[in-house]
Amino acid sequence: MKIYTKTGDKGETGLFGGERVSKDSLRISAYGTIDELNSFIGYTITEIKDESVKANMLKIQNYLFTIGSDLATPETEKNTKLNIPRTPESFYIEIEKMIDLYNAQLEELRNFILPGGSKSASLLHICRTVCRRAEREVVALKKSVNNDDNIIIFLNRLSDLFFVLSRFENKVSNHPDTIWKP
């Protein structure tokens, strides 16, 4: 497989199914940010202390790859023949279970906290903010194309999970959350 094809040299890229679009389109921005998030997660995993969190982060990376291919494939009659997996409800239900599992092990949050703490917690906060950006881009895309609501729900829950995991990582690293002092 050749790495460079030169087909994108004029600012366009190909979607699954063959359609060509500008590289600054909302669709490309949305799945590009999903890819960025997936890369940040890969980096974050190298700093995670808890093995169950690492395993769940790998699961999330696979989910995000599915979501990226879902976003990169417009829902057209022609593309249904490609059998591209779409984002199922089970993805965000699994994220909700993870939130409940880790949040149950934390003290009740009584204050706003600042992003930071241990290195792994800080990286999880970055994942949270990139995830929120991805969510905003998918919402913007939804205004012009038919996207599955499951993607938006998943991203919304995922950013919440990153927040909980950042607190959990601070706990297992014996690093207290930094309380916001207005």
TIFIDREN-960298 format. One record per residue: residue number from 1; residue in one letter; chain; x, y, z of N, C-alpha, C, O in turn. Coordinates in nm, 3 decimals, always signed. Example, Ala and Ser with C-alpha at 12.3 -4.5 7.8 and 13.67 -1.06 7.14 Angstrom:
<nodes>
(1; 'A'; 'A'; (+1.319; -0.569; +0.780); (+1.230; -0.450; +0.780); (+1.320; -0.330; +0.780); (+1.424; -0.332; +0.846));
(2; 'S'; 'A'; (+1.285; -0.225; +0.708); (+1.367; -0.106; +0.714); (+1.290; +0.003; +0.787); (+1.341; +0.114; +0.804));
</nodes>
This chain:
<nodes>
(1; 'M'; 'A'; (+0.084; -0.118; +0.000); (+0.000; +0.000; +0.000); (+0.089; +0.124; +0.000); (+0.179; +0.138; +0.082));
(2; 'K'; 'A'; (+0.061; +0.212; -0.092); (+0.138; +0.335; -0.101); (+0.085; +0.435; +0.002); (-0.036; +0.454; +0.013));
(3; 'I'; 'A'; (+0.174; +0.499; +0.078); (+0.134; +0.592; +0.183); (+0.086; +0.724; +0.125); (-0.015; +0.778; +0.171));
(4; 'Y'; 'A'; (+0.155; +0.776; +0.027); (+0.109; +0.902; -0.032); (+0.048; +0.872; -0.168); (+0.103; +0.797; -0.250));
(5; 'T'; 'A'; (-0.068; +0.934; -0.190); (-0.141; +0.910; -0.315); (-0.148; +1.034; -0.403); (-0.177; +1.024; -0.523));
(6; 'K'; 'A'; (-0.121; +1.149; -0.345); (-0.127; +1.279; -0.413); (-0.269; +1.322; -0.448); (-0.289; +1.426; -0.511));
(7; 'T'; 'A'; (-0.369; +1.242; -0.407); (-0.508; +1.279; -0.440); (-0.560; +1.392; -0.352); (-0.662; +1.453; -0.385));
(8; 'G'; 'A'; (-0.492; +1.422; -0.242); (-0.535; +1.530; -0.155); (-0.457; +1.659; -0.171); (-0.472; +1.751; -0.091));
(9; 'D'; 'A'; (-0.375; +1.666; -0.273); (-0.288; +1.781; -0.290); (-0.360; +1.911; -0.323); (-0.301; +2.019; -0.312));
(10; 'K'; 'A'; (-0.485; +1.902; -0.362); (-0.560; +2.024; -0.395); (-0.664; +2.058; -0.289); (-0.758; +2.133; -0.315));
(11; 'G'; 'A'; (-0.647; +2.001; -0.168); (-0.735; +2.037; -0.057); (-0.863; +1.957; -0.049); (-0.957; +1.998; +0.019));
(12; 'E'; 'A'; (-0.869; +1.845; -0.117); (-0.986; +1.758; -0.107); (-0.943; +1.621; -0.058); (-0.827; +1.582; -0.071));
(13; 'T'; 'A'; (-1.038; +1.548; -0.003); (-1.012; +1.412; +0.042); (-1.131; +1.325; +0.004); (-1.240; +1.376; -0.023));
(14; 'G'; 'A'; (-1.109; +1.196; +0.002); (-1.215; +1.102; -0.033); (-1.279; +1.043; +0.090); (-1.211; +1.007; +0.186));
(15; 'L'; 'A'; (-1.412; +1.032; +0.087); (-1.486; +0.963; +0.192); (-1.503; +0.818; +0.152); (-1.483; +0.782; +0.036));
(16; 'F'; 'A'; (-1.539; +0.732; +0.249); (-1.575; +0.596; +0.213); (-1.691; +0.604; +0.115); (-1.785; +0.680; +0.137));
(17; 'G'; 'A'; (-1.685; +0.529; +0.012); (-1.788; +0.534; -0.092); (-1.745; +0.614; -0.212); (-1.811; +0.609; -0.316));
(18; 'G'; 'A'; (-1.635; +0.689; -0.201); (-1.579; +0.757; -0.316); (-1.605; +0.906; -0.330); (-1.539; +0.971; -0.410));
(19; 'E'; 'A'; (-1.700; +0.961; -0.255); (-1.730; +1.105; -0.266); (-1.608; +1.187; -0.226); (-1.539; +1.151; -0.130));
(20; 'R'; 'A'; (-1.580; +1.295; -0.298); (-1.470; +1.387; -0.266); (-1.528; +1.510; -0.197); (-1.630; +1.564; -0.240));
(21; 'V'; 'A'; (-1.461; +1.555; -0.090); (-1.504; +1.674; -0.017); (-1.382; +1.756; +0.020); (-1.269; +1.706; +0.022));
(22; 'S'; 'A'; (-1.406; +1.884; +0.048); (-1.299; +1.973; +0.092); (-1.248; +1.929; +0.229); (-1.325; +1.883; +0.313));
(23; 'K'; 'A'; (-1.118; +1.943; +0.249); (-1.059; +1.902; +0.376); (-1.102; +1.990; +0.493); (-1.077; +1.955; +0.609));
(24; 'D'; 'A'; (-1.165; +2.103; +0.464); (-1.214; +2.187; +0.573); (-1.364; +2.169; +0.597); (-1.426; +2.251; +0.666));
(25; 'S'; 'A'; (-1.423; +2.063; +0.542); (-1.567; +2.040; +0.563); (-1.593; +2.000; +0.707); (-1.503; +1.952; +0.777));
(26; 'L'; 'A'; (-1.716; +2.020; +0.752); (-1.754; +1.983; +0.888); (-1.734; +1.834; +0.913); (-1.694; +1.793; +1.022));
(27; 'R'; 'A'; (-1.762; +1.753; +0.812); (-1.747; +1.608; +0.828); (-1.600; +1.572; +0.856); (-1.571; +1.493; +0.946));
(28; 'I'; 'A'; (-1.509; +1.631; +0.779); (-1.367; +1.602; +0.798); (-1.320; +1.654; +0.933); (-1.242; +1.588; +1.001));
(29; 'S'; 'A'; (-1.366; +1.773; +0.973); (-1.330; +1.827; +1.104); (-1.378; +1.735; +1.215); (-1.306; +1.710; +1.312));
(30; 'A'; 'A'; (-1.500; +1.685; +1.202); (-1.557; +1.599; +1.306); (-1.478; +1.470; +1.322); (-1.436; +1.437; +1.433));
(31; 'Y'; 'A'; (-1.457; +1.397; +1.212); (-1.386; +1.271; +1.232); (-1.236; +1.293; +1.250); (-1.167; +1.205; +1.301));
(32; 'G'; 'A'; (-1.185; +1.408; +1.209); (-1.046; +1.442; +1.239); (-1.025; +1.465; +1.388); (-0.922; +1.426; +1.443));
(33; 'T'; 'A'; (-1.122; +1.527; +1.451); (-1.112; +1.549; +1.595); (-1.130; +1.418; +1.671); (-1.069; +1.399; +1.777));
(34; 'I'; 'A'; (-1.212; +1.328; +1.619); (-1.223; +1.194; +1.678); (-1.086; +1.125; +1.672); (-1.044; +1.062; +1.768));
(35; 'D'; 'A'; (-1.018; +1.138; +1.559); (-0.885; +1.080; +1.543); (-0.786; +1.144; +1.641); (-0.704; +1.075; +1.702));
(36; 'E'; 'A'; (-0.794; +1.276; +1.656); (-0.708; +1.346; +1.752); (-0.733; +1.295; +1.893); (-0.639; +1.269; +1.969));
(37; 'L'; 'A'; (-0.860; +1.279; +1.929); (-0.895; +1.228; +2.061); (-0.838; +1.088; +2.080); (-0.781; +1.056; +2.185));
(38; 'N'; 'A'; (-0.852; +1.004; +1.979); (-0.800; +0.868; +1.988); (-0.649; +0.869; +2.010); (-0.596; +0.786; +2.084));
(39; 'S'; 'A'; (-0.580; +0.961; +1.945); (-0.435; +0.973; +1.963); (-0.400; +1.018; +2.104); (-0.306; +0.966; +2.164));
(40; 'F'; 'A'; (-0.475; +1.114; +2.157); (-0.452; +1.158; +2.295); (-0.477; +1.044; +2.392); (-0.405; +1.029; +2.491));
(41; 'I'; 'A'; (-0.578; +0.964; +2.365); (-0.605; +0.849; +2.452); (-0.487; +0.753; +2.448); (-0.445; +0.702; +2.553));
(42; 'G'; 'A'; (-0.432; +0.727; +2.330); (-0.316; +0.640; +2.319); (-0.200; +0.690; +2.404); (-0.133; +0.612; +2.470));
(43; 'Y'; 'A'; (-0.177; +0.819; +2.401); (-0.071; +0.878; +2.484); (-0.107; +0.868; +2.631); (-0.022; +0.836; +2.714));
(44; 'T'; 'A'; (-0.231; +0.896; +2.664); (-0.276; +0.893; +2.803); (-0.259; +0.754; +2.863); (-0.222; +0.740; +2.980));
(45; 'I'; 'A'; (-0.286; +0.651; +2.785); (-0.273; +0.513; +2.834); (-0.132; +0.487; +2.886); (-0.114; +0.408; +2.979));
(46; 'T'; 'A'; (-0.033; +0.551; +2.827); (+0.106; +0.527; +2.871); (+0.131; +0.579; +3.012); (+0.230; +0.542; +3.075));
(47; 'E'; 'A'; (+0.042; +0.664; +3.063); (+0.059; +0.722; +3.196); (-0.044; +0.671; +3.298); (-0.033; +0.702; +3.416));
(48; 'I'; 'A'; (-0.143; +0.596; +3.254); (-0.250; +0.547; +3.343); (-0.192; +0.448; +3.442); (-0.112; +0.361; +3.406));
(49; 'K'; 'A'; (-0.232; +0.461; +3.567); (-0.183; +0.373; +3.674); (-0.268; +0.246; +3.688); (-0.214; +0.138; +3.708));
(50; 'D'; 'A'; (-0.399; +0.260; +3.678); (-0.490; +0.150; +3.704); (-0.510; +0.062; +3.580); (-0.541; +0.113; +3.472));
(51; 'E'; 'A'; (-0.492; -0.068; +3.595); (-0.502; -0.161; +3.481); (-0.643; -0.168; +3.424); (-0.659; -0.182; +3.303));
(52; 'S'; 'A'; (-0.746; -0.157; +3.507); (-0.883; -0.161; +3.454); (-0.913; -0.036; +3.372); (-0.985; -0.043; +3.272));
(53; 'V'; 'A'; (-0.857; +0.077; +3.412); (-0.874; +0.200; +3.335); (-0.804; +0.184; +3.200); (-0.859; +0.222; +3.097));
(54; 'K'; 'A'; (-0.683; +0.128; +3.200); (-0.613; +0.104; +3.073); (-0.696; +0.018; +2.979); (-0.709; +0.050; +2.861));
(55; 'A'; 'A'; (-0.752; -0.090; +3.032); (-0.832; -0.181; +2.949); (-0.955; -0.110; +2.893); (-0.990; -0.129; +2.776));
(56; 'N'; 'A'; (-1.019; -0.029; +2.974); (-1.136; +0.045; +2.927); (-1.099; +0.152; +2.825); (-1.175; +0.180; +2.733));
(57; 'M'; 'A'; (-0.983; +0.212; +2.842); (-0.939; +0.312; +2.744); (-0.913; +0.247; +2.608); (-0.943; +0.307; +2.505));
(58; 'L'; 'A'; (-0.859; +0.126; +2.607); (-0.840; +0.054; +2.481); (-0.975; +0.023; +2.415); (-0.988; +0.032; +2.293));
(59; 'K'; 'A'; (-1.073; -0.013; +2.496); (-1.207; -0.038; +2.444); (-1.263; +0.089; +2.381); (-1.324; +0.085; +2.274));
(60; 'I'; 'A'; (-1.242; +0.201; +2.448); (-1.290; +0.331; +2.397); (-1.220; +0.364; +2.265); (-1.284; +0.416; +2.174));
(61; 'Q'; 'A'; (-1.092; +0.335; +2.254); (-1.022; +0.361; +2.128); (-1.087; +0.284; +2.013); (-1.102; +0.338; +1.903));
(62; 'N'; 'A'; (-1.126; +0.162; +2.037); (-1.193; +0.084; +1.933); (-1.329; +0.144; +1.899); (-1.367; +0.150; +1.782));
(63; 'Y'; 'A'; (-1.402; +0.187; +2.001); (-1.531; +0.253; +1.976); (-1.511; +0.377; +1.889); (-1.586; +0.401; +1.795));
(64; 'L'; 'A'; (-1.408; +0.456; +1.922); (-1.383; +0.579; +1.847); (-1.345; +0.550; +1.702); (-1.378; +0.629; +1.613));
(65; 'F'; 'A'; (-1.278; +0.440; +1.678); (-1.244; +0.405; +1.540); (-1.372; +0.375; +1.462); (-1.386; +0.415; +1.347));
(66; 'T'; 'A'; (-1.465; +0.306; +1.526); (-1.596; +0.280; +1.463); (-1.668; +0.411; +1.436); (-1.725; +0.430; +1.328));
(67; 'I'; 'A'; (-1.667; +0.501; +1.533); (-1.735; +0.630; +1.517); (-1.671; +0.711; +1.404); (-1.742; +0.775; +1.326));
(68; 'G'; 'A'; (-1.538; +0.708; +1.395); (-1.470; +0.777; +1.287); (-1.513; +0.725; +1.151); (-1.538; +0.803; +1.059));
(69; 'S'; 'A'; (-1.521; +0.594; +1.137); (-1.563; +0.538; +1.008); (-1.711; +0.567; +0.982); (-1.751; +0.585; +0.867));
(70; 'D'; 'A'; (-1.791; +0.572; +1.087); (-1.932; +0.608; +1.074); (-1.944; +0.751; +1.020); (-2.020; +0.777; +0.927));
(71; 'L'; 'A'; (-1.868; +0.843; +1.080); (-1.872; +0.983; +1.036); (-1.815; +1.002; +0.896); (-1.857; +1.091; +0.823));
(72; 'A'; 'A'; (-1.719; +0.916; +0.858); (-1.655; +0.929; +0.727); (-1.736; +0.866; +0.614); (-1.697; +0.873; +0.498));
(73; 'T'; 'A'; (-1.849; +0.806; +0.649); (-1.929; +0.736; +0.548); (-2.070; +0.793; +0.547); (-2.152; +0.755; +0.631));
(74; 'P'; 'A'; (-2.099; +0.883; +0.454); (-2.235; +0.937; +0.448); (-2.337; +0.824; +0.432); (-2.313; +0.724; +0.363));
(75; 'E'; 'A'; (-2.451; +0.842; +0.496); (-2.557; +0.742; +0.486); (-2.632; +0.761; +0.354); (-2.728; +0.837; +0.346));
(76; 'T'; 'A'; (-2.586; +0.690; +0.251); (-2.651; +0.692; +0.121); (-2.687; +0.549; +0.083); (-2.634; +0.453; +0.140));
(77; 'E'; 'A'; (-2.776; +0.537; -0.011); (-2.815; +0.404; -0.057); (-2.694; +0.328; -0.110); (-2.679; +0.208; -0.084));
(78; 'K'; 'A'; (-2.609; +0.396; -0.181); (-2.488; +0.334; -0.236); (-2.396; +0.282; -0.124); (-2.339; +0.174; -0.135));
(79; 'N'; 'A'; (-2.383; +0.361; -0.016); (-2.291; +0.325; +0.092); (-2.343; +0.213; +0.182); (-2.266; +0.153; +0.256));
(80; 'T'; 'A'; (-2.473; +0.184; +0.178); (-2.524; +0.075; +0.260); (-2.462; -0.058; +0.219); (-2.454; -0.151; +0.299));
(81; 'K'; 'A'; (-2.419; -0.068; +0.094); (-2.356; -0.190; +0.045); (-2.215; -0.208; +0.102); (-2.159; -0.318; +0.093));
(82; 'L'; 'A'; (-2.157; -0.104; +0.161); (-2.023; -0.112; +0.217); (-2.020; -0.182; +0.353); (-1.913; -0.222; +0.400));
(83; 'N'; 'A'; (-2.136; -0.195; +0.416); (-2.147; -0.258; +0.548); (-2.055; -0.193; +0.652); (-1.991; -0.262; +0.731));
(84; 'I'; 'A'; (-2.050; -0.062; +0.651); (-1.974; +0.013; +0.752); (-2.051; +0.006; +0.884); (-2.170; +0.036; +0.887));
(85; 'P'; 'A'; (-1.984; -0.033; +0.992); (-2.056; -0.037; +1.120); (-2.096; +0.103; +1.165); (-2.018; +0.197; +1.156));
(86; 'R'; 'A'; (-2.218; +0.114; +1.211); (-2.267; +0.240; +1.266); (-2.254; +0.237; +1.418); (-2.230; +0.131; +1.476));
(87; 'T'; 'A'; (-2.270; +0.350; +1.480); (-2.250; +0.362; +1.624); (-2.373; +0.312; +1.698); (-2.479; +0.374; +1.691));
(88; 'P'; 'A'; (-2.360; +0.201; +1.770); (-2.477; +0.146; +1.840); (-2.500; +0.211; +1.976); (-2.409; +0.270; +2.035));
(89; 'E'; 'A'; (-2.620; +0.199; +2.025); (-2.657; +0.247; +2.158); (-2.570; +0.180; +2.266); (-2.541; +0.240; +2.369));
(90; 'S'; 'A'; (-2.529; +0.057; +2.241); (-2.449; -0.018; +2.340); (-2.318; +0.055; +2.374); (-2.266; +0.037; +2.484));
(91; 'F'; 'A'; (-2.265; +0.135; +2.282); (-2.141; +0.209; +2.310); (-2.161; +0.304; +2.428); (-2.081; +0.303; +2.522));
(92; 'Y'; 'A'; (-2.266; +0.386; +2.423); (-2.280; +0.482; +2.533); (-2.335; +0.417; +2.659); (-2.310; +0.466; +2.769));
(93; 'I'; 'A'; (-2.407; +0.308; +2.646); (-2.452; +0.235; +2.765); (-2.331; +0.180; +2.840); (-2.326; +0.183; +2.963));
(94; 'E'; 'A'; (-2.234; +0.128; +2.766); (-2.110; +0.078; +2.827); (-2.035; +0.192; +2.897); (-1.980; +0.172; +3.005));
(95; 'I'; 'A'; (-2.033; +0.309; +2.837); (-1.966; +0.425; +2.899); (-2.037; +0.463; +3.029); (-1.971; +0.495; +3.128));
(96; 'E'; 'A'; (-2.170; +0.459; +3.030); (-2.245; +0.489; +3.152); (-2.209; +0.391; +3.264); (-2.197; +0.431; +3.379));
(97; 'K'; 'A'; (-2.193; +0.264; +3.230); (-2.153; +0.164; +3.330); (-2.015; +0.195; +3.386); (-1.991; +0.181; +3.506));
(98; 'M'; 'A'; (-1.924; +0.238; +3.298); (-1.790; +0.275; +3.343); (-1.796; +0.395; +3.438); (-1.730; +0.396; +3.542));
(99; 'I'; 'A'; (-1.875; +0.494; +3.402); (-1.889; +0.612; +3.488); (-1.936; +0.569; +3.626); (-1.879; +0.609; +3.727));
(100; 'D'; 'A'; (-2.041; +0.488; +3.630); (-2.095; +0.443; +3.758); (-1.992; +0.364; +3.839); (-1.982; +0.382; +3.961));
(101; 'L'; 'A'; (-1.917; +0.277; +3.773); (-1.817; +0.195; +3.841); (-1.710; +0.280; +3.909); (-1.681; +0.262; +4.027));
(102; 'Y'; 'A'; (-1.652; +0.373; +3.834); (-1.543; +0.452; +3.889); (-1.592; +0.562; +3.982); (-1.526; +0.593; +4.082));
(103; 'N'; 'A'; (-1.706; +0.621; +3.951); (-1.758; +0.728; +4.036); (-1.796; +0.676; +4.174); (-1.785; +0.749; +4.273));
(104; 'A'; 'A'; (-1.840; +0.550; +4.182); (-1.877; +0.491; +4.311); (-1.756; +0.478; +4.404); (-1.772; +0.463; +4.525));
(105; 'Q'; 'A'; (-1.637; +0.484; +4.350); (-1.515; +0.469; +4.428); (-1.455; +0.603; +4.470); (-1.348; +0.608; +4.531));
(106; 'L'; 'A'; (-1.525; +0.711; +4.436); (-1.474; +0.845; +4.466); (-1.557; +0.912; +4.574); (-1.674; +0.879; +4.594));
(107; 'E'; 'A'; (-1.494; +1.005; +4.643); (-1.569; +1.087; +4.738); (-1.663; +1.178; +4.659); (-1.635; +1.216; +4.545));
(108; 'E'; 'A'; (-1.774; +1.212; +4.723); (-1.870; +1.301; +4.658); (-1.802; +1.434; +4.626); (-1.728; +1.490; +4.707));
(109; 'L'; 'A'; (-1.830; +1.484; +4.507); (-1.772; +1.610; +4.464); (-1.855; +1.725; +4.521); (-1.976; +1.733; +4.498));
(110; 'R'; 'A'; (-1.790; +1.813; +4.596); (-1.861; +1.924; +4.660); (-1.816; +2.059; +4.607); (-1.873; +2.163; +4.641));
(111; 'N'; 'A'; (-1.712; +2.059; +4.522); (-1.656; +2.182; +4.468); (-1.622; +2.160; +4.322); (-1.609; +2.046; +4.276));
(112; 'F'; 'A'; (-1.608; +2.268; +4.249); (-1.549; +2.257; +4.116); (-1.401; +2.227; +4.135); (-1.338; +2.272; +4.231));
(113; 'I'; 'A'; (-1.347; +2.151; +4.043); (-1.204; +2.124; +4.050); (-1.137; +2.175; +3.924); (-1.198; +2.185; +3.817));
(114; 'L'; 'A'; (-1.010; +2.208; +3.939); (-0.931; +2.255; +3.826); (-0.871; +2.135; +3.754); (-0.837; +2.035; +3.817));
(115; 'P'; 'A'; (-0.857; +2.143; +3.622); (-0.790; +2.034; +3.552); (-0.647; +2.022; +3.602); (-0.576; +2.121; +3.617));
(116; 'G'; 'A'; (-0.606; +1.900; +3.628); (-0.470; +1.878; +3.673); (-0.462; +1.766; +3.773); (-0.547; +1.677; +3.778));
(117; 'G'; 'A'; (-0.356; +1.771; +3.852); (-0.328; +1.665; +3.947); (-0.212; +1.583; +3.897); (-0.108; +1.638; +3.859));
(118; 'S'; 'A'; (-0.228; +1.452; +3.896); (-0.123; +1.365; +3.845); (-0.113; +1.382; +3.693); (-0.201; +1.440; +3.630));
(119; 'K'; 'A'; (-0.004; +1.331; +3.637); (+0.013; +1.343; +3.492); (-0.100; +1.272; +3.418); (-0.153; +1.325; +3.321));
(120; 'S'; 'A'; (-0.137; +1.152; +3.464); (-0.244; +1.078; +3.397); (-0.378; +1.152; +3.408); (-0.455; +1.156; +3.312));
(121; 'A'; 'A'; (-0.405; +1.210; +3.523); (-0.529; +1.286; +3.540); (-0.530; +1.409; +3.450); (-0.633; +1.443; +3.391));
(122; 'S'; 'A'; (-0.416; +1.475; +3.441); (-0.407; +1.593; +3.354); (-0.432; +1.556; +3.208); (-0.501; +1.627; +3.136));
(123; 'L'; 'A'; (-0.375; +1.443; +3.165); (-0.398; +1.397; +3.028); (-0.544; +1.359; +3.005); (-0.598; +1.383; +2.897));
(124; 'L'; 'A'; (-0.608; +1.302; +3.106); (-0.751; +1.270; +3.094); (-0.834; +1.397; +3.081); (-0.936; +1.397; +3.011));
(125; 'H'; 'A'; (-0.793; +1.504; +3.147); (-0.864; +1.632; +3.130); (-0.846; +1.684; +2.987); (-0.940; +1.740; +2.930));
(126; 'I'; 'A'; (-0.729; +1.665; +2.929); (-0.711; +1.704; +2.789); (-0.803; +1.620; +2.700); (-0.866; +1.673; +2.609));
(127; 'C'; 'A'; (-0.809; +1.490; +2.726); (-0.901; +1.405; +2.650); (-1.044; +1.455; +2.663); (-1.119; +1.456; +2.566));
(128; 'R'; 'A'; (-1.082; +1.497; +2.784); (-1.217; +1.548; +2.807); (-1.245; +1.670; +2.720); (-1.352; +1.680; +2.661));
(129; 'T'; 'A'; (-1.150; +1.763; +2.713); (-1.175; +1.885; +2.637); (-1.174; +1.860; +2.486); (-1.250; +1.921; +2.412));
(130; 'V'; 'A'; (-1.087; +1.770; +2.440); (-1.088; +1.734; +2.298); (-1.219; +1.662; +2.264); (-1.275; +1.683; +2.156));
(131; 'C'; 'A'; (-1.266; +1.580; +2.355); (-1.394; +1.510; +2.335); (-1.509; +1.611; +2.326); (-1.597; +1.595; +2.242));
(132; 'R'; 'A'; (-1.508; +1.712; +2.409); (-1.612; +1.816; +2.402); (-1.608; +1.889; +2.268); (-1.712; +1.921; +2.212));
(133; 'R'; 'A'; (-1.488; +1.914; +2.218); (-1.477; +1.979; +2.086); (-1.532; +1.887; +1.978); (-1.604; +1.932; +1.888));
(134; 'A'; 'A'; (-1.500; +1.759; +1.986); (-1.553; +1.663; +1.889); (-1.705; +1.662; +1.893); (-1.772; +1.657; +1.790));
(135; 'E'; 'A'; (-1.760; +1.666; +2.013); (-1.905; +1.669; +2.029); (-1.965; +1.793; +1.962); (-2.066; +1.784; +1.892));
(136; 'R'; 'A'; (-1.902; +1.909; +1.983); (-1.952; +2.032; +1.919); (-1.947; +2.021; +1.768); (-2.039; +2.066; +1.699));
(137; 'E'; 'A'; (-1.841; +1.961; +1.715); (-1.828; +1.949; +1.569); (-1.931; +1.851; +1.512); (-1.984; +1.874; +1.403));
(138; 'V'; 'A'; (-1.958; +1.743; +1.584); (-2.059; +1.648; +1.537); (-2.198; +1.711; +1.543); (-2.282; +1.686; +1.456));
(139; 'V'; 'A'; (-2.224; +1.791; +1.646); (-2.352; +1.864; +1.654); (-2.365; +1.959; +1.535); (-2.472; +1.967; +1.474));
(140; 'A'; 'A'; (-2.259; +2.031; +1.504); (-2.263; +2.123; +1.388); (-2.286; +2.046; +1.259); (-2.363; +2.090; +1.173));
(141; 'L'; 'A'; (-2.222; +1.932; +1.244); (-2.240; +1.849; +1.125); (-2.383; +1.799; +1.114); (-2.438; +1.791; +1.004));
(142; 'K'; 'A'; (-2.442; +1.765; +1.226); (-2.580; +1.711; +1.228); (-2.680; +1.811; +1.170); (-2.785; +1.771; +1.121));
(143; 'K'; 'A'; (-2.648; +1.938; +1.174); (-2.738; +2.039; +1.119); (-2.746; +2.032; +0.967); (-2.841; +2.083; +0.907));
(144; 'S'; 'A'; (-2.646; +1.969; +0.903); (-2.647; +1.965; +0.757); (-2.655; +1.825; +0.698); (-2.687; +1.810; +0.580));
(145; 'V'; 'A'; (-2.626; +1.722; +0.776); (-2.634; +1.584; +0.726); (-2.700; +1.496; +0.831); (-2.709; +1.533; +0.948));
(146; 'N'; 'A'; (-2.745; +1.381; +0.787); (-2.808; +1.287; +0.878); (-2.702; +1.203; +0.948); (-2.643; +1.114; +0.888));
(147; 'N'; 'A'; (-2.678; +1.232; +1.074); (-2.588; +1.152; +1.157); (-2.669; +1.088; +1.267); (-2.770; +1.142; +1.312));
(148; 'D'; 'A'; (-2.624; +0.973; +1.311); (-2.690; +0.901; +1.418); (-2.674; +0.978; +1.550); (-2.564; +1.021; +1.584));
(149; 'D'; 'A'; (-2.783; +0.995; +1.622); (-2.778; +1.062; +1.752); (-2.688; +0.988; +1.851); (-2.637; +1.048; +1.945));
(150; 'N'; 'A'; (-2.668; +0.858; +1.830); (-2.584; +0.781; +1.922); (-2.442; +0.835; +1.930); (-2.377; +0.822; +2.034));
(151; 'I'; 'A'; (-2.393; +0.896; +1.823); (-2.258; +0.952; +1.826); (-2.252; +1.068; +1.925); (-2.160; +1.076; +2.006));
(152; 'I'; 'A'; (-2.350; +1.157; +1.918); (-2.351; +1.273; +2.008); (-2.369; +1.228; +2.152); (-2.301; +1.279; +2.241));
(153; 'I'; 'A'; (-2.459; +1.134; +2.176); (-2.481; +1.083; +2.312); (-2.353; +1.019; +2.365); (-2.314; +1.043; +2.479));
(154; 'F'; 'A'; (-2.289; +0.939; +2.281); (-2.164; +0.873; +2.321); (-2.058; +0.976; +2.360); (-1.995; +0.963; +2.465));
(155; 'L'; 'A'; (-2.038; +1.076; +2.278); (-1.936; +1.177; +2.306); (-1.968; +1.255; +2.433); (-1.879; +1.291; +2.509));
(156; 'N'; 'A'; (-2.096; +1.282; +2.454); (-2.137; +1.352; +2.576); (-2.104; +1.269; +2.699); (-2.049; +1.321; +2.797));
(157; 'R'; 'A'; (-2.136; +1.140; +2.696); (-2.106; +1.052; +2.809); (-1.954; +1.032; +2.824); (-1.902; +1.027; +2.936));
(158; 'L'; 'A'; (-1.885; +1.022; +2.711); (-1.741; +0.998; +2.716); (-1.668; +1.112; +2.785); (-1.576; +1.088; +2.864));
(159; 'S'; 'A'; (-1.706; +1.234; +2.758); (-1.639; +1.347; +2.824); (-1.664; +1.341; +2.975); (-1.576; +1.375; +3.054));
(160; 'D'; 'A'; (-1.784; +1.298; +3.015); (-1.812; +1.280; +3.158); (-1.724; +1.171; +3.217); (-1.673; +1.184; +3.329));
(161; 'L'; 'A'; (-1.706; +1.062; +3.141); (-1.620; +0.955; +3.188); (-1.477; +1.005; +3.208); (-1.413; +0.971; +3.308));
(162; 'F'; 'A'; (-1.425; +1.083; +3.114); (-1.289; +1.134; +3.129); (-1.276; +1.218; +3.256); (-1.172; +1.213; +3.323));
(163; 'F'; 'A'; (-1.378; +1.294; +3.290); (-1.375; +1.372; +3.414); (-1.366; +1.279; +3.535); (-1.283; +1.299; +3.623));
(164; 'V'; 'A'; (-1.452; +1.178; +3.537); (-1.452; +1.083; +3.649); (-1.319; +1.009; +3.655); (-1.263; +0.991; +3.763));
(165; 'L'; 'A'; (-1.269; +0.966; +3.540); (-1.141; +0.894; +3.539); (-1.025; +0.982; +3.584); (-0.930; +0.933; +3.645));
(166; 'S'; 'A'; (-1.031; +1.111; +3.554); (-0.924; +1.200; +3.600); (-0.924; +1.205; +3.753); (-0.817; +1.204; +3.815));
(167; 'R'; 'A'; (-1.040; +1.210; +3.811); (-1.049; +1.209; +3.958); (-1.004; +1.074; +4.013); (-0.935; +1.069; +4.115));
(168; 'F'; 'A'; (-1.042; +0.967; +3.946); (-1.003; +0.833; +3.990); (-0.851; +0.816; +3.983); (-0.790; +0.763; +4.075));
(169; 'E'; 'A'; (-0.791; +0.861; +3.875); (-0.646; +0.852; +3.861); (-0.575; +0.935; +3.968); (-0.471; +0.894; +4.020));
(170; 'N'; 'A'; (-0.630; +1.051; +4.002); (-0.572; +1.128; +4.112); (-0.580; +1.049; +4.242); (-0.487; +1.051; +4.323));
(171; 'K'; 'A'; (-0.692; +0.980; +4.262); (-0.708; +0.901; +4.385); (-0.605; +0.789; +4.391); (-0.538; +0.774; +4.493));
(172; 'V'; 'A'; (-0.591; +0.710; +4.283); (-0.498; +0.597; +4.288); (-0.352; +0.644; +4.288); (-0.262; +0.567; +4.324));
(173; 'S'; 'A'; (-0.329; +0.767; +4.248); (-0.193; +0.824; +4.251); (-0.166; +0.900; +4.380); (-0.060; +0.960; +4.397));
(174; 'N'; 'A'; (-0.263; +0.897; +4.472); (-0.252; +0.972; +4.598); (-0.224; +1.120; +4.573); (-0.143; +1.183; +4.641));
(175; 'H'; 'A'; (-0.293; +1.173; +4.474); (-0.277; +1.313; +4.439); (-0.414; +1.379; +4.450); (-0.503; +1.348; +4.371));
(176; 'P'; 'A'; (-0.434; +1.469; +4.546); (-0.568; +1.527; +4.562); (-0.608; +1.614; +4.443); (-0.524; +1.675; +4.377));
(177; 'D'; 'A'; (-0.739; +1.617; +4.417); (-0.791; +1.710; +4.317); (-0.760; +1.852; +4.362); (-0.751; +1.880; +4.481));
(178; 'T'; 'A'; (-0.743; +1.940; +4.264); (-0.717; +2.081; +4.294); (-0.851; +2.155; +4.292); (-0.916; +2.167; +4.188));
(179; 'I'; 'A'; (-0.890; +2.202; +4.408); (-1.020; +2.270; +4.423); (-1.011; +2.411; +4.367); (-0.914; +2.483; +4.392));
(180; 'W'; 'A'; (-1.113; +2.448; +4.292); (-1.122; +2.584; +4.240); (-1.155; +2.679; +4.353); (-1.249; +2.656; +4.429));
(181; 'K'; 'A'; (-1.077; +2.785; +4.365); (-1.099; +2.887; +4.469); (-1.124; +3.020; +4.400); (-1.030; +3.091; +4.363));
(182; 'P'; 'A'; (-1.252; +3.054; +4.382); (-1.283; +3.180; +4.310); (-1.239; +3.303; +4.386); (-1.258; +3.415; +4.339));
</nodes>
